[in-house]
Amino acid sequence: MSFFIFLKNLDNIPGSLYKIAENQNDFNNLDINQSNYKIIEDTQENFNEVKYRTKAIDKYNDNQIFYVNVSTKFVDKQALQQEVDNLSNQIQNFLSSNPNHPLYNQWNNYKNQVTNLNLNNITYPLNQSLEQYFNDLGQPSYSILQLP
């Protein structure tokens, strides 16, 4: 089972998703006080749809998650470069603050993968998320929502 971590006591409030964890190990490596969050378990299928950005989470109510369909599109190299830069910066902030974290190497490797992506080899518009693009290439792929 996968885990969706929401801000607590925000039932029916859009935008309350905080983090996602693919499995128990990832969940255990999140540095959170669980009593401060609403944690809902859901299927791997729903996790993947959020991870690859084909669905987004609108809100939760009690233990039910409400999803909406989304589509990701990068119209040109510049748009994808902004995504790469943003993702790299967020990962670097985590790495700089957590050099001894158990998932440090995983996220450091992913940051290198993201920053070394040759944007000139991509056909635009890219009608999928960067996470889905990497997955289609058989490379590791993580949502920024998985960042501990």
C-alpha positions in Angstrom: 0.0 0.0 0.0 1.0 3.6 -0.7 0.5 6.5 1.7 -0.9 9.9 1.1 -0.1 12.4 3.8 -2.4 15.4 4.3 -2.5 18.4 6.6 -4.7 17.3 9.5 -8.2 18.5 10.0 -8.6 19.9 6.5 -11.3 17.6 5.3 -12.9 18.8 2.0 -10.2 21.5 1.6 -8.4 21.5 -1.7 -4.6 21.7 -1.6 -4.2 19.9 1.7 -1.8 17.2 0.3 1.6 17.3 2.0 3.6 14.3 0.9 3.3 10.8 -0.7 5.1 7.6 0.1 5.2 4.6 -2.2 5.7 2.0 0.5 6.3 1.5 4.2 10.0 2.1 4.0 9.6 5.4 2.2 6.9 6.3 4.8 9.2 5.4 7.7 11.9 7.7 6.2 9.7 10.8 6.1 10.7 13.1 8.9 7.2 13.9 10.1 5.3 13.8 13.4 2.5 11.5 12.3 0.1 12.9 14.8 0.2 16.2 12.9 -1.1 14.7 9.7 -4.0 12.8 8.2 -2.5 9.6 6.7 -4.5 7.7 4.2 -3.5 4.4 2.6 -4.4 3.8 -1.1 -3.5 1.6 -4.0 -0.3 1.5 -6.0 -2.3 2.4 -9.1 -3.6 5.7 -7.5 -0.1 6.4 -6.2 1.4 6.0 -9.7 -1.2 8.3 -11.3 -0.3 11.0 -8.8 3.4 10.3 -9.2 3.3 10.5 -13.0 0.9 13.5 -12.8 -2.0 11.9 -14.7 -4.2 12.6 -11.7 -3.9 15.2 -8.9 -5.4 15.0 -5.5 -8.2 17.6 -5.0 -9.0 16.9 -1.3 -9.8 14.2 1.2 -12.8 13.5 3.4 -12.5 11.2 6.3 -10.5 8.3 4.6 -11.6 9.0 1.0 -9.3 10.8 -1.5 -10.8 12.7 -4.3 -8.8 12.8 -7.5 -9.0 14.9 -10.6 -7.6 14.1 -14.0 -4.7 16.3 -15.2 -2.5 16.6 -18.2 1.1 17.8 -18.2 2.5 19.5 -21.2 5.9 21.2 -21.8 5.4 23.3 -24.9 9.1 24.0 -25.4 12.6 23.5 -24.1 12.4 26.6 -22.0 9.3 25.3 -20.1 11.0 22.0 -19.4 14.2 23.7 -18.3 12.2 25.6 -15.7 10.8 22.3 -14.4 14.3 20.8 -14.3 15.7 23.8 -12.5 12.9 23.9 -10.0 13.1 20.1 -9.3 16.9 20.3 -9.0 16.8 23.2 -6.5 14.2 21.5 -4.3 16.2 18.3 -4.2 19.4 20.2 -3.5 17.8 22.0 -0.6 16.9 18.6 0.9 20.4 17.2 0.2 22.2 20.2 1.8 20.1 19.9 4.9 20.1 16.1 5.2 23.6 14.6 4.4 23.0 11.6 6.7 19.4 10.8 5.6 18.9 7.1 4.6 17.5 8.2 1.2 20.3 10.7 0.5 22.0 8.7 -2.2 18.7 7.9 -4.0 17.8 11.6 -4.2 21.4 12.7 -5.1 21.4 10.2 -7.9 18.0 11.4 -9.1 19.1 15.1 -9.0 22.1 14.1 -11.2 19.8 12.3 -13.6 17.5 15.3 -13.8 20.3 17.9 -14.2 22.1 15.8 -16.8 18.9 15.3 -19.0 19.7 16.5 -22.5 16.7 18.7 -23.3 17.8 19.0 -26.9 17.0 15.3 -27.5 13.4 15.7 -26.5 10.6 16.3 -29.1 8.4 19.3 -28.1 5.7 19.7 -27.0 6.4 17.0 -24.4 2.9 15.8 -23.5 3.8 14.1 -20.3 5.4 14.8 -17.0 9.1 14.5 -16.4 8.4 11.6 -14.1 6.5 9.7 -16.8 9.2 10.5 -19.3 11.9 9.0 -17.1 9.7 6.0 -16.4 9.1 5.4 -20.1 12.9 5.4 -20.6 13.3 2.8 -17.8 15.0 5.2 -15.5 14.3 5.9 -11.8 11.4 8.4 -11.4 10.2 10.2 -8.3 7.6 12.8 -7.5 8.8 15.9 -5.6 6.0 14.9 -3.2 8.1 11.9 -2.3 11.0 14.0 -1.1 11.5 13.4 2.6 
